[in-house]
Amino acid sequence: MITEIQPLQEPELNSVWIEHREEIYRFFREALNNVIQHAQPPHGTATQVCISLEQQGVKCILAIANNANNASTIKPTACERPKGGYGSKMMSA
């Protein structure tokens, strides 16, 4: 696992921020679950996952990429419409 995580600047605690933090966590959990279930053997060829979390202004950017089908480099894929199940649709929302 390769991690590039920067701490987020947290505003005063309020219900909206707490809800956003929970959404980030649920997205993170679903993305890792997808790597475990679909990208690593026996279903895929991934041997590494790269996790990046950074803040740009008021936006949080969470990127999770794996090296499936390319053992030498991790390359994030372009955003696509969700084709999968409930988890992919939840992440898109």
Disulfide bonds with the S-S distance in Angstrom:
none
